[in-house]
Amino acid sequence: MWMQSFPMSGFRAAPFTGYEPLSPPLVLNPTGTPEQFHAADVKAEQERGPVKVLSSDHDGSSFVLRFESGTVVLIQRMHAVD
C-alpha cells in the first residue's frame, strides 16, 4: 500500500475526487477541473514519489496504515450486497 500526496494551495482549492483507472505502476493520475490542477503541482509531486509507509496493522477486515508524512489511513474491506 502506498500514498501519493497532492498538496493544494489556495483558499478554495477542492481536493481531487477521482483518478484515471489505468496508469503506470506507482503513479496516480488525478482527474479534476483546471482549477484543481492549478492549485496542485501534480507533476512535481509525482516526481517526488509516493509517501513511505512507516507501519501497518491488520485486524480482520480493517487495516491501519501510518505514513511518513504523519497521515493515518483506516481501510475496511467491504462485502458486495447480495
N, C-alpha and C positions, 0 to 999 in steps of 0.2 A: 504494500500500500504506500502511496506517496501523495504529496500535495503540491500543487503549483499555486503560488501566491500572485495575485494581480492587485497591488495596492492602487486605490482610486484617489485622485486628487480632486478637490473642488467640493463645494458645499452640497450641490445637487447630484453628485455622482451616484448613480444606481449601480449595484453590483451586477455582474454578468449572471444570467439565469440559465444559460444553455451552452452547450459545446457541440462542435461538429462530431457526428458519430464515428467517423473514421479519420484517424490522424497517425502520424509516425509514432513509434514507441516512445513513451515518457514525454509526450507533448500533448498539451491541451490547447485546442484552438477554440476560443470562446466565440459565441455568436451574440450579436447585440447591435445597438444603434451606433451611429457615428459619434455621438456624444460620449458613449461609454468608452469607445476606443480612444477618443481624445483625452479622457480622464485617466487612462491607464497606458503605460508604456509596455504593451504586450510583448513586443519583440525583445526588449531588454530583459524582462522577467523570464522569458523562455530561454534566453542565452544564459541567465544565471542558473537555471535549472530548478529541479524540484527541491522541496524542503525536506531535510533528513528526519526520519522517524527516530526518536530517542527511546521510546518504549511502547509496547503494545500489551494489552491484557485481553484475554478471551474468556468469556463466561457464558457457555451455552450458545445462544444466538446473538450475543452482544460482543462488540469489540470496542475497546477504548484505545485510541492512538494519541500519543503525545509527541508533538513535533518540536524540532529545534527552535522554531520561532516562538514557542510558548503556546501555540494553538493546541487545544484538546478537542478531539472529534469522537463522538459516540456513533457507532454504526450498528444498526439492528437488522438482522435478517428477517424478512417478511415472507409470508406464505401467500400464494395465489388464492383468490376466492374461488371456491368450488362452483 
